[in-house]
């Protein structure tokens, strides 16, 4: 049996959606594990985590192949 360690891409995609703690409302994309797809969310402009993408394509290219 071969065990493959999660890649940074995989780890990034498994993080929970985190809007951050500021007051801006920027439309971004995040991979939602429960739905196994990329969805929009409002990012506050600061904080958050790596599960945040500027485009749907960036999110799907990195995360859906791993899902």
matplotlib code that plots the C-alpha trace (Angstrom):
import matplotlib.pyplot as plt

x = [0.0, 1.3, 0.5, 0.7, 1.2, -1.2, 0.1, 0.1, -2.7, -4.8, -4.2, -5.2, -8.4, -9.4, -9.3, -12.7, -14.0, -12.8, -14.0, -11.4, -12.0, -12.1, -15.0, -14.6, -16.9, -14.8, -16.2, -13.8, -14.0, -13.2, -13.4, -16.2, -15.4, -19.0, -20.2, -16.9, -17.0, -15.8, -18.3, -18.3, -18.0, -17.5, -13.9, -13.4, -10.0, -7.7, -7.1, -8.7, -6.6, -5.3, -8.6, -9.3, -9.1, -9.6, -11.2, -13.4, -10.9, -8.1, -10.1, -11.4, -8.0, -6.3, -9.0, -11.4, -8.8, -7.9, -11.5]
y = [0.0, 3.4, 6.4, 9.8, 12.8, 15.6, 18.3, 22.0, 22.4, 19.6, 21.1, 24.5, 23.2, 21.5, 24.6, 26.0, 29.1, 32.1, 35.6, 37.3, 40.1, 43.4, 45.3, 45.0, 42.8, 41.3, 38.4, 35.4, 31.7, 28.8, 25.1, 23.7, 20.2, 19.3, 20.1, 19.2, 22.3, 25.9, 28.5, 32.2, 34.0, 37.5, 38.1, 41.0, 42.1, 40.8, 37.6, 34.4, 31.5, 30.0, 28.6, 31.8, 32.3, 35.4, 33.4, 30.3, 28.8, 29.1, 27.4, 24.6, 24.0, 23.5, 21.9, 19.8, 17.5, 16.7, 16.2]
z = [0.0, -0.9, 1.3, -0.3, 2.0, 1.3, -1.0, 0.0, -2.6, -0.9, 2.5, 1.3, -0.1, 3.1, 5.2, 6.3, 4.6, 6.6, 5.7, 7.9, 10.4, 8.5, 6.9, 3.2, 1.1, -1.7, -3.7, -3.6, -4.1, -1.7, -1.9, 0.3, 1.4, 2.3, -1.3, -2.9, -5.1, -5.2, -4.0, -3.6, -0.3, 0.9, 2.1, 4.5, 3.1, 5.9, 7.8, 6.6, 5.4, 2.2, 1.0, -0.8, -4.6, -6.8, -9.6, -9.9, -12.3, -9.8, -7.2, -9.4, -11.1, -7.7, -5.6, -7.7, -9.1, -5.5, -4.3]

ax = plt.figure().add_subplot(projection="3d")
ax.plot(x, y, z, "-o")
ax.set_aspect("equal")
plt.show()
